[in-house]
């Protein structure tokens, strides 16, 4: 009985040495738990810090990328301002030159025109300015021709920036202006379109798609013509019937094209046809055809391929070699293909003979061509780091005293009118 009572008392009041041992075991367990918590907390903190570093790095990269993109856009805008200014200067020189030389005034555009020198300029920016300064110090001359473009103050400012821009200019006048068919008969435009579509390879290409040159040309006319009547050559009686069946349905525009891409809305005109023919077409300028104002293709700036299609006799067996040799020499010398006498050029350079052109009874190729251009496309590429911004501006050159369409203020003197611009 005594032993049972004693065991109960021992369990109720354990000895001191037993209490010390239990306390030590408990402390060991506490340390293990604390260490586990500390390691877990450290792991969470390290993960958070790593995520913070990665997020900061990504944000910094995105911020730098956005900054470079914005700077490239401003570089493109700077190039646009400089390009338009230089074109205005070259236009002023062209107008003043007859007074300086005493020669009769003769306005024409070709590869040797003053505005073409814009295409010879190198990319403008800090690097080009530094290169110019280094070469000038060695050679004592304006190697890159920048002194005629930028004064010393501009050069000093530009040398502070790492971004640069490259300018180029394209003559839209060396193409067929399809918008001339929005009003009036536009016979010359239609005949030139039919001639372009009738090149042997191009005609075969269209035949594979079930189209004829006449059908495609007159479909373009009917699409933008303000008249409800259709052309017999387009082979439709209702100009809206085809477009009403599309999904979504639409109607013929009955207005000039705003961009060349709108040609893809015309019956039969798909992406492949657009890729083949769009380089030879333009929608600028939108002429006031109610006053019989139509565009003429600048024979001096038109591509050799376009000339060969429009005047097939130039690529005949008897003329091809002569044509290619002469045109190569003229292009190499930056000389105009023709002056005022278009008919003589067509005969001498392209072996043209009206009697051989029986497929075009309504108009003659000599009526399709001119030597003066109105619309130009200025292309600027702004660069900063890995970012590039492309800006295209289409503008119309104005003659002294010419009124700007849509502007009633006669007192404003302008040398050009911006027709379109967009970033890409």
C-alpha positions as CSV (number, residue, x, y, z in Angstrom):
1,X,0.0,0.0,0.0
2,X,2.8,2.3,0.8
3,X,4.6,1.5,-2.4
4,X,1.4,2.3,-4.5
5,X,1.0,5.6,-2.8
6,X,4.6,6.5,-3.3
7,X,4.5,5.8,-7.0
8,X,1.5,8.0,-7.3
9,X,3.2,10.8,-5.4
10,X,6.4,10.5,-7.6
11,X,4.3,10.8,-10.7
12,X,2.5,13.8,-9.2
13,X,5.7,15.4,-7.9
14,X,8.6,14.1,-10.1
15,X,12.1,14.5,-8.8
16,X,14.1,17.6,-9.6
17,X,16.6,15.8,-11.9
18,X,13.7,14.5,-14.0
19,X,12.3,18.0,-14.3
20,X,15.6,19.4,-15.5
21,X,15.9,16.7,-18.2
22,X,12.3,17.4,-19.5
23,X,13.1,21.1,-19.6
24,X,16.2,20.5,-21.7
25,X,14.3,18.3,-24.1
26,X,11.6,21.0,-24.5
27,X,14.3,23.7,-25.1
28,X,15.8,21.5,-27.8
29,X,12.4,21.2,-29.5
30,X,11.9,25.0,-29.3
31,X,15.3,25.6,-31.0
32,X,14.4,23.2,-33.8
33,X,11.1,24.9,-34.4
34,X,12.7,28.4,-34.3
35,X,15.3,27.3,-36.8
36,X,12.7,25.9,-39.1
37,X,10.7,29.1,-38.9
38,X,13.8,31.2,-39.5
39,X,14.8,29.1,-42.6
40,X,11.2,29.3,-43.9
41,X,11.1,33.1,-43.4
42,X,14.5,33.5,-45.0
43,X,13.4,31.4,-48.0
44,X,10.3,33.5,-48.4
45,X,12.3,36.7,-48.2
46,X,14.8,35.5,-50.7
47,X,12.0,34.6,-53.1
48,X,10.4,38.0,-52.6
49,X,13.8,39.7,-53.2
50,X,14.5,37.7,-56.3
51,X,11.0,38.4,-57.7
52,X,11.6,42.1,-56.8
53,X,14.9,42.1,-58.6
54,X,13.4,40.4,-61.7
55,X,10.4,42.7,-61.7
56,X,12.6,45.7,-61.4
57,X,14.9,44.5,-64.2
58,X,11.9,43.8,-66.5
59,X,10.3,47.2,-65.6
60,X,13.7,48.9,-66.3
61,X,14.0,47.1,-69.7
62,X,10.4,48.1,-70.6
63,X,11.0,51.7,-69.5
64,X,14.2,51.8,-71.5
65,X,12.4,50.3,-74.5
66,X,9.5,52.8,-74.3
67,X,12.0,55.6,-73.9
68,X,13.9,54.5,-77.0
69,X,10.7,54.2,-78.9
70,X,9.6,57.7,-78.0
71,X,13.0,59.1,-78.9
72,X,12.9,57.3,-82.3
73,X,9.5,58.9,-83.0
74,X,10.9,62.3,-82.2
75,X,13.9,61.6,-84.3
76,X,11.6,60.7,-87.2
77,X,9.6,64.0,-86.6
78,X,12.9,65.9,-86.7
79,X,13.8,64.3,-90.0
80,X,10.4,65.2,-91.4
81,X,10.8,68.8,-90.5
82,X,14.3,68.9,-92.0
83,X,13.2,67.0,-95.1
84,X,10.3,69.3,-95.8
85,X,12.5,72.3,-95.3
86,X,15.2,71.0,-97.6
87,X,12.6,70.2,-100.3
88,X,11.3,73.7,-100.0
89,X,14.8,75.0,-100.4
90,X,15.4,72.9,-103.5
91,X,12.1,74.1,-104.9
92,X,13.1,77.7,-104.4
93,X,16.4,77.0,-106.2
94,X,14.5,75.5,-109.2
95,X,12.3,78.5,-109.4
96,X,15.2,81.0,-109.1
97,X,17.6,79.2,-111.4
98,X,16.1,80.6,-114.7
99,X,16.5,84.1,-113.3
100,X,20.1,83.4,-112.4
101,X,21.2,81.7,-115.6
102,X,18.9,83.6,-118.0
103,X,17.7,80.4,-119.5
104,X,13.9,80.0,-120.1
105,X,12.0,78.7,-117.2
106,X,11.6,74.9,-117.5
107,X,10.1,72.9,-114.7
108,X,10.7,69.2,-114.9
109,X,11.6,66.4,-112.5
110,X,14.1,63.7,-113.1
111,X,16.9,61.8,-111.3
112,X,19.1,65.0,-111.5
113,X,16.6,67.3,-109.8
114,X,17.8,69.1,-106.7
115,X,15.3,67.3,-104.4
116,X,17.0,64.0,-105.3
117,X,20.1,65.1,-103.3
118,X,18.1,64.4,-100.1
119,X,18.5,60.7,-101.0
120,X,22.3,61.1,-100.9
121,X,22.4,62.3,-97.3
122,X,23.8,59.8,-94.7
123,X,21.9,59.1,-91.5
124,X,21.9,62.3,-89.4
125,X,22.7,62.1,-85.7
126,X,25.5,62.2,-83.2
127,X,27.5,59.5,-85.0
128,X,27.4,61.2,-88.4
129,X,28.3,64.6,-86.8
130,X,31.3,63.0,-85.0
131,X,32.4,61.2,-88.2
132,X,32.0,64.5,-90.2
133,X,34.2,66.4,-87.6
134,X,36.8,63.6,-87.6
135,X,37.0,63.4,-91.4
136,X,37.0,67.2,-91.8
137,X,39.9,67.6,-89.4
138,X,41.9,65.1,-91.5
139,X,40.8,66.0,-95.0
140,X,39.9,69.7,-94.4
141,X,36.7,69.3,-96.4
142,X,33.0,68.7,-95.9
143,X,33.0,65.0,-96.8
144,X,29.4,64.1,-95.8
145,X,28.0,67.4,-97.0
146,X,26.5,68.2,-93.7
147,X,27.6,71.8,-93.5
148,X,25.1,72.6,-96.2
149,X,22.3,70.9,-94.2
150,X,23.0,71.9,-90.6
151,X,24.5,75.1,-89.2
152,X,27.0,74.9,-86.3
153,X,24.4,75.4,-83.6
154,X,22.3,72.5,-85.0
155,X,25.3,70.3,-85.3
156,X,26.2,71.1,-81.6
157,X,22.7,70.1,-80.4
158,X,22.5,67.0,-82.6
159,X,25.9,65.8,-81.3
160,X,24.3,65.5,-77.8
161,X,21.9,62.8,-78.8
162,X,22.5,59.2,-79.7
163,X,19.5,58.9,-81.9
164,X,19.6,59.4,-85.7
165,X,17.3,59.5,-88.7
166,X,17.6,58.7,-92.4
167,X,15.6,60.5,-95.1
168,X,14.6,59.4,-98.5
169,X,12.2,60.9,-101.1
170,X,10.1,59.2,-103.8
171,X,8.4,60.8,-106.7
172,X,4.7,59.7,-106.7
173,X,4.4,61.3,-110.1
174,X,6.1,58.4,-111.8
175,X,3.1,56.2,-111.2
176,X,-0.5,55.9,-112.5
177,X,-2.9,57.9,-110.4
178,X,-6.0,55.7,-110.1
179,X,-8.0,58.5,-108.3
180,X,-8.3,60.4,-111.6
181,X,-11.2,58.0,-112.3
182,X,-13.4,59.2,-109.5
183,X,-14.9,61.7,-111.9
184,X,-15.0,62.2,-115.6
185,X,-14.0,59.8,-118.4
186,X,-10.3,59.4,-117.4
187,X,-9.5,57.7,-120.7
188,X,-5.8,58.1,-120.4
189,X,-5.8,56.6,-116.9
190,X,-7.9,53.6,-118.0
191,X,-5.8,53.0,-121.1
192,X,-2.6,53.1,-119.0
193,X,-4.1,50.7,-116.5
194,X,-5.1,48.3,-119.2
195,X,-1.6,48.5,-120.7
196,X,0.0,47.8,-117.3
197,X,-2.3,44.8,-116.8
198,X,-1.7,43.6,-120.3
199,X,2.1,43.0,-119.9
200,X,2.6,39.3,-121.0
201,X,3.4,37.9,-117.6
202,X,0.9,40.1,-115.8
203,X,-1.8,39.3,-118.3
204,X,-1.2,35.5,-117.8
205,X,-1.2,36.1,-114.1
206,X,-4.7,37.7,-114.3
207,X,-6.0,35.1,-116.6
208,X,-5.2,32.4,-114.0
209,X,-7.5,34.4,-111.7
210,X,-10.2,34.6,-114.3
211,X,-9.8,38.3,-114.9
212,X,-9.1,40.4,-118.0
213,X,-7.1,43.6,-118.0
214,X,-10.1,45.6,-119.1
215,X,-12.4,44.1,-116.5
216,X,-10.0,44.9,-113.7
217,X,-9.3,48.4,-114.8
218,X,-12.9,49.3,-115.3
219,X,-13.9,47.7,-112.0
220,X,-11.6,50.2,-110.3
221,X,-13.2,53.1,-112.1
222,X,-16.7,51.9,-111.3
223,X,-15.8,51.4,-107.6
224,X,-14.8,55.1,-107.1
225,X,-16.8,56.8,-109.8
226,X,-19.6,59.0,-108.4
227,X,-21.8,57.8,-111.3
228,X,-24.3,55.0,-110.7
229,X,-23.7,53.7,-114.3
230,X,-21.3,50.9,-114.9
231,X,-18.8,50.4,-117.7
232,X,-19.5,47.7,-120.2
233,X,-15.9,46.6,-119.8
234,X,-16.4,45.7,-116.1
235,X,-19.0,43.1,-117.2
236,X,-21.5,43.9,-114.5
237,X,-24.8,45.7,-114.7
238,X,-25.1,46.7,-111.0
239,X,-21.9,48.2,-109.5
240,X,-23.0,47.2,-106.0
241,X,-24.3,43.6,-106.6
242,X,-21.0,41.9,-105.9
243,X,-20.2,44.0,-102.8
244,X,-23.7,43.3,-101.4
245,X,-22.9,39.6,-101.3
246,X,-19.8,40.0,-99.3
247,X,-19.6,39.4,-95.5
248,X,-19.9,42.0,-94.2
249,X,-21.8,43.6,-97.1
250,X,-20.7,47.0,-98.4
251,X,-21.2,49.4,-101.3
252,X,-18.9,50.8,-104.0
253,X,-17.2,53.8,-102.4
254,X,-18.2,56.4,-105.1
255,X,-15.4,58.6,-103.8
256,X,-11.6,58.8,-104.3
257,X,-9.4,56.2,-102.6
258,X,-7.8,57.4,-99.3
259,X,-5.0,54.8,-99.5
260,X,-3.9,52.2,-102.0
261,X,-4.9,49.4,-99.6
262,X,-8.5,50.3,-100.4
263,X,-8.0,48.7,-103.8
264,X,-8.4,45.4,-102.0
265,X,-12.1,46.3,-101.7
266,X,-12.5,46.3,-105.5
267,X,-13.9,43.2,-107.1
268,X,-11.1,40.8,-108.1
269,X,-8.4,42.8,-106.4
270,X,-6.7,40.5,-103.8
271,X,-3.5,40.5,-101.9
272,X,-1.5,38.8,-104.7
273,X,-2.7,41.3,-107.3
274,X,-2.0,44.1,-104.9
275,X,1.6,42.9,-104.3
276,X,2.2,42.8,-108.1
277,X,0.7,46.1,-109.2
278,X,0.6,48.5,-106.3
279,X,4.2,49.6,-106.7
280,X,3.2,51.2,-110.0
281,X,0.1,53.0,-108.7
282,X,-0.7,56.0,-106.5
283,X,-3.7,57.8,-105.2
284,X,-2.0,61.2,-105.0
285,X,-2.8,63.9,-105.6
286,X,-6.6,63.8,-105.7
287,X,-7.1,66.2,-108.6
288,X,-10.1,68.4,-109.3
289,X,-11.2,66.4,-112.4
290,X,-14.3,68.5,-112.8
291,X,-12.0,71.1,-114.2
292,X,-10.3,68.5,-116.5
293,X,-7.3,68.3,-114.2
294,X,-5.7,64.9,-114.6
295,X,-2.3,63.5,-113.6
296,X,0.3,62.6,-116.1
297,X,2.9,59.9,-115.5
298,X,6.4,61.5,-115.2
299,X,8.3,59.7,-117.9
300,X,11.6,60.7,-116.3
301,X,10.9,59.1,-112.9
302,X,8.7,56.2,-113.9
303,X,10.3,52.8,-113.4
304,X,11.7,50.9,-116.4
305,X,9.3,48.0,-115.8
306,X,6.3,50.4,-116.0
307,X,7.6,52.1,-119.1
308,X,8.1,48.7,-120.8
309,X,4.5,47.7,-120.0
310,X,3.0,51.1,-121.1
311,X,4.9,51.2,-124.4
312,X,5.3,47.5,-125.4
313,X,7.2,48.4,-128.5
314,X,10.2,49.2,-126.4
315,X,10.6,45.6,-125.5
316,X,10.0,44.2,-128.9
317,X,12.8,42.1,-130.6
318,X,13.9,45.0,-132.8
319,X,14.0,47.6,-130.0
320,X,14.8,45.9,-126.7
321,X,18.5,46.2,-126.9
322,X,18.5,49.8,-128.1
323,X,16.0,50.7,-125.4
324,X,17.9,49.1,-122.5
325,X,21.2,50.5,-123.6
326,X,19.9,54.1,-123.9
327,X,17.9,54.0,-120.8
328,X,20.8,52.6,-118.8
329,X,23.1,55.4,-119.9
330,X,20.5,58.1,-119.1
331,X,19.9,56.6,-115.6
332,X,23.6,56.4,-115.0
333,X,24.1,60.0,-115.9
334,X,21.0,61.1,-113.9
335,X,19.8,62.6,-117.2
336,X,16.1,63.0,-118.1
337,X,14.7,60.6,-120.5
338,X,12.6,63.3,-122.2
339,X,12.0,67.0,-122.3
340,X,9.0,68.7,-123.6
341,X,8.8,66.6,-126.8
342,X,7.3,63.4,-125.4
343,X,6.4,62.0,-128.8
344,X,10.0,62.2,-130.1
345,X,11.2,60.4,-127.0
346,X,8.6,57.6,-127.4
347,X,9.8,57.2,-131.1
348,X,13.5,57.4,-130.5
349,X,13.8,55.7,-127.2
350,X,10.9,53.2,-127.3
351,X,10.4,52.7,-131.0
352,X,6.8,53.8,-130.6
353,X,4.6,54.1,-133.7
354,X,0.9,55.0,-133.5
355,X,0.1,52.5,-136.3
356,X,1.5,49.6,-134.2
357,X,-0.6,50.6,-131.1
358,X,-4.0,49.5,-132.5
359,X,-5.1,48.2,-129.1
360,X,-5.4,51.7,-127.8
361,X,-7.7,53.6,-130.2
362,X,-9.1,56.0,-127.5
363,X,-5.8,57.7,-126.4
364,X,-2.2,57.8,-127.3
365,X,0.7,57.1,-124.9
366,X,2.1,60.5,-125.7
367,X,-1.0,61.8,-123.8
368,X,-0.2,59.7,-120.7
369,X,3.2,61.1,-120.0
370,X,4.6,64.4,-118.7
371,X,7.9,65.6,-117.2
372,X,6.7,67.4,-114.1
373,X,5.5,65.9,-110.8
374,X,3.2,67.3,-108.1
375,X,3.2,64.7,-105.3
376,X,6.1,63.3,-103.4
377,X,6.6,60.8,-100.6
378,X,9.1,61.6,-97.8
379,X,10.2,58.6,-95.8
380,X,12.0,59.0,-92.5
381,X,13.4,56.3,-90.3
382,X,14.2,57.4,-86.8
383,X,16.5,55.2,-84.8
384,X,17.3,55.0,-81.1
385,X,19.0,51.8,-79.7
386,X,17.1,48.8,-81.0
387,X,14.0,50.8,-81.8
388,X,13.1,52.2,-85.2
389,X,10.1,54.4,-86.1
390,X,9.2,54.9,-89.8
391,X,7.3,58.0,-90.8
392,X,5.9,58.5,-94.3
393,X,4.6,61.9,-95.4
394,X,2.9,62.5,-98.8
395,X,2.8,66.1,-99.9
396,X,1.8,68.1,-102.9
397,X,4.2,70.7,-104.3
398,X,2.6,74.1,-104.9
399,X,3.5,76.5,-107.6
400,X,3.8,80.2,-106.7
401,X,0.3,81.6,-106.2
402,X,-1.4,78.2,-106.4
403,X,-4.4,77.9,-104.2
404,X,-4.5,75.1,-101.7
405,X,-7.5,72.9,-102.1
406,X,-9.9,73.2,-99.2
407,X,-8.3,76.4,-97.8
408,X,-10.0,79.7,-98.4
409,X,-7.3,82.0,-97.0
410,X,-5.5,83.5,-100.0
411,X,-3.0,85.4,-97.9
412,X,-1.2,82.2,-96.7
413,X,1.8,81.5,-98.9
414,X,2.6,77.8,-99.0
415,X,5.2,75.8,-100.9
416,X,3.6,72.4,-100.2
417,X,0.5,70.8,-98.9
418,X,0.6,67.7,-96.7
419,X,-1.8,65.1,-98.1
420,X,-1.1,62.2,-95.8
421,X,1.1,61.0,-93.0
422,X,1.4,57.9,-90.8
423,X,3.8,56.2,-88.4
424,X,4.8,52.5,-88.6
